[in-house]
Amino acid sequence: MTIKKRMLGSLFAGLLMAGSAIAEPLKIGYSDWPGWVAWEIAVEKKMFDKVGVDVQFEWFDYVASMDAFAAGQLDAVAMTNGDALVTGSTGASNVMILVNDYSNGNDMIVGAPGIRSIKDLKGKKVGVEIGFVGHLLLLNALEKNGMNESDVELVNVPTNETPQVLASGQVDAIVAWQPNSGQALSLVPGSSRIYSSANEPGLIYDVLAVSPSSLSAHKAEWTKVLKAWYMAVDYLNDPATQEDAIAIMAARVGLKADEYKGFIKGTKILTLKETLPFLEPADGFKSLYGSTEIADDFNVANDVYPEKQPVGSYIDTSLMKSL
């Protein structure tokens, strides 16, 4: 009888432990970018409940979200494809399982009054966070205009400080993404957008990157997370619910809905059908693989990390394709 009781007690304890493991929500870090703020639609409209998955979204500043993921505090984090490589190079392994969007104008180079084109930047100072995605955008713009990095003087500026630096006159142009790029345009009368991610679609993909251990242990749950995401995208795209969706997103970042509409226009938030062509291995920006390879080359060339990363190991398209 005693042995039976012990066996039953052990079984019960094991079931409790298993139940606790299952009950633990998937923790996802996200930050202020329209393609990630759209997760708020799924949160507010209980779409995760509808697909049957328990998630906990945590709001961060962008760099802080990657730090939290690297520290093991999150199961997944919203990053750019290039920054997924940077994070992985530090030992924080991750796998991109979802492409939320590609930047379609929100990442931009803003020129001070009198600077109307990239060629006007020759010999001028450009404020940019060196080694980050804005730096890659700048290099692409220079190359497209027959120039290179030596034709400008780079001033290393944290992205969230670029509007103030442009306004102070310390630089002739800045590189930033929304909302910082929009703030620069508002803060400096006569400033203008002289190049943007709309000039090179696919330069920047925004993704959901998951730790390999969480993906392995909870693949079915992550598939449900993706289902909820596409429900949110449908809600945003449906004319009948679009206004409500934008209001939800705007409230998350403390802006008026009318103001936030412009941010959404500069972000190509992708439906599943729109995403699929980007998932095939190919060279160039029209493939997630090709774009990430370009980002890898950029990161190595700029000493962000010393050796090329195994790009293929960072991408798992199977969950998207299964939908």
N, C-alpha and C positions, 0 to 999 in steps of 0.2 A: 504493500500500500504506500509506504514511504517513497519507494522508487518511482511508482506511478505519479505520485504527487509532484516529485521533483521534475519528472519528465514533462508533466503538464505545465508546471511553473516555468520551466525553461522555454517550452513552446509558446506560452503566453507572452513571456518577455520578448522572445524573438519576433512575434507578431506585432507587438507594440513598437519595437525598433523599426521594423519594416514599415509600419504605418506612419511613423514619424518621418521616415525618409521620403515616403511618397507625398506626405503632407507639406514638406518643405517647398515653398514656391520657387520657381525659376526667377533669379534676380537679374534684371536687365538695366544697364545704365544708358541713359540717353541725354541729349543736350540740345542747345538752341540752334537747330538747323531745320528748315521746313520739312525735309524728307524724314526727319526723326520726330519732330513735333507731331507729325501725323499719327504717331502711335497713340497720342492722347485721345484720338477719336475712338480707337478700340477700347481704351480704358474707360472713357466716359459712357460709351454705349454698351458696356458689359459684353463686348464681343468675345472676350476670352472665356467668360462663363458659358457663352453659347456654344463654343467649340469644345468646352470641357478641359481647360488647362488652367492651372493656378500660377499666376505670374505676379511679380512685384517690380514695378518700374521705379527707378531712383534717378532723380534729376541732378545733374552736375554741370559745372563748367566743363568744356570739352576735354581739356588736358587732364583735369581731375578725374574724369570718367575713365580715361585710359589708365591712369595711375591706380584707381580702385580695382580695375580689372586685373592689372598686373600684380596687385597685392592679394588676389584671390578672394576679393570681397563680392565679386559679381560672377554670374555664369556667362554673361554675354555683355557686349558693349557696342554701341553705334559708333562706327569709325569710317574714315575714308579707306579705300583699298590700299593706298600707299601707307597710311598710318597703321594699318593692320600688320604690315611688314615690319615697321619700326617697333611696334609693341612686341611682336614675336621675336625680334632680334635680341631683345633684352631677356628672353627666357620665358615670356608670357605667351605660350603657344595659343594659337587661335585659328579658327576655320570660318571663312566667310560662307554663310549658308543662305543669305538673302541679299539681293540688290534692291535697295529702297528706291534709288533715283540716280540720275546723274545731274551734275550742276549744269544749268542751262542759262547762265547769266548772273547768278548771285555772287559768284566769285569774280572779282573784277580788279582791274588796275584803274585807279582814279587819279587823274592829273590835276595839278593845281591850275589856277587861272593862267591862260597862255599856253598850257601844254595840251595840244589837241590830238596828238597821235603818238604812237610808240616811237617813231623816228625823232620826235621832238625831245625824247629823253636822252639823246646822245650827250654824254658828258654831264648828265644831271644825277641828282641823288634820288634813290628810290627806297622808301621805307617798306621793309618786308621781313617777316619772321623767317630767317634763313633756315633752310632744311625742311620747312613745312610745305604744304601743298601750294600755297601762294607763290612760293619761290619757283616751283615747277611751272606754274602758270606764266610767270614772268619770263622764264627761259624760253618757253614755247612762243610767247609773243615776240620776243627779240629775234628768235630764229625765223619766224614767219616774215619778219621785216628786214631780213638780211643783216641782222646785228647779232652780237653775242654779249655775254655777261661783262666782258671787259669794256664794253661801250658805255656802261653806267656805273655809278658808285652805289653799292648796296649799303644800306644802313639797317642794322638788325633791330627790328621793332616788334614787340609782342602784338599780335593781331588786334587785340582789344584796345590797344593804345594808338593804333594808326590814325583814327580820325583827329585826335588831339595833336598828333605830331604833324599831320598835314596842315592843320589850322595854324600851328605855330610858325610855319615857314621853314622848318628845319630840313624838309625834303621837298622835292618837286612833284613827287607822285607816291602813292602808297598802293600796296596790294592787300586786299582783305576780302572776306566773305560777309554776307548778310548775317546780322544786322549792321556790322561795323562798316561795310562798304557804303550802305545807304546813309549811315550817320555822317560819314565823311562828306558825301555829296550835299547833305543838308547843312552841315556845319561850315562849309567853305563856299561862299557864294562865287559863282563862276567856275567852280571845279566841274569836271566832266569824266564820264566813263570813256576810256580810250581803248580798252580791250577787256574781254570777259570770257568766261567759260563757254558762252554761247558761240564763240568763234572756234572752239574745239570741243564739240560734244564728246563725252567719254574720257576726257582728260581726268576727270574726278568722278569716281563712282562712290556712292555712299552706301554702306553695307551694315548688316548685323553680323558680328563675329562672335563665335561661341567657343568656349574652352573645349578642347577635344574630349576631356573626361565627361563633361556634362552632355555633350552631343552623343557620346557612346552610350551613356547610361539612360538618356531620356530622349532618344530619337523620335519616338512617337509624339511626345509632348512638344518637341520643337517643330514638328510638322504641323501641329495644331496652332502653334504661335504664328506660323506663316499663313495658315488659313485665316486667322483673325486679322492679320495684316492686310490681306487682299480684300477682306470684308470692309476694312477701313478705307482702302483705296476706292472701292466701289462707292462707298458712302460719300467720299469727297468728289467723285466724278459725276454722281447722279445729280442732275439739275434740281430734282425735288428736295435733296438733302444737302446740297453743296453749301448753301449759306450757313446752315447749322454747323457743318463740319469746319468751315473757316472760322466761325465764331469760337468754336471749341479750341482750335489751334491758337488763335489770337489771344484768348484768355490765358492760355498756358504761359505765354511770354509777356503778358501785360500790355498788349497793343490793341488798338481798335481794329475791328474786322476789315474795314475798308482799307486801312493801311497795310494789313497783312496780305491782302490779295496780291499785291505787287511782289511780295516775297515768293509766293507760290508760283507765280509766272516764271520766275527765274530758276525754278527747280523742276526738272522733268520727273515727277513721281510716276513710277512705272507700274502699269498693270502687268499681270503675269504674262499675257500674250506679248506685250511690248518687251518684256525682259528676256524671253527665251532666245532671241537671236544673239544677244550679248554673251550668252553662256557657252558658246562654242569656241574652242581654242583657235586663236588666230592672232596674227601680228596686228599692231596698231590699236588705236583708241576705240574702235567699234567692237572690241571684245574685252570682257573683264580680264581675261588672261593676258592679252596684249597690253592693255593699259597698266596692269599690275607689273608686268615685266619692265615697262618704261619707267614706272615709279621706282622699281628695284634698282635699275641702272642709275637713276637720279640720286637715290639715297646713298649708293656706294660712292658715286662721283663726288658727292658733297660731304663725305665722311660722317654721314648719319650713323652708319654702321660699316664695319670693315669689309665684309664679304657678302657676295650675292646670296639671297635667300632662295630656298626651293619653292618657287611660286606655286607650283601645282599642289603642294601639300597644304596651302592656305585656302584652297577653294574646294568646296563641295556643293555641286549643283544638283545633287540627287533629290534633295527635298523639294526644291522648286519644280524640278521636272516631274516629280511624282504627283504634283497637284494638277 
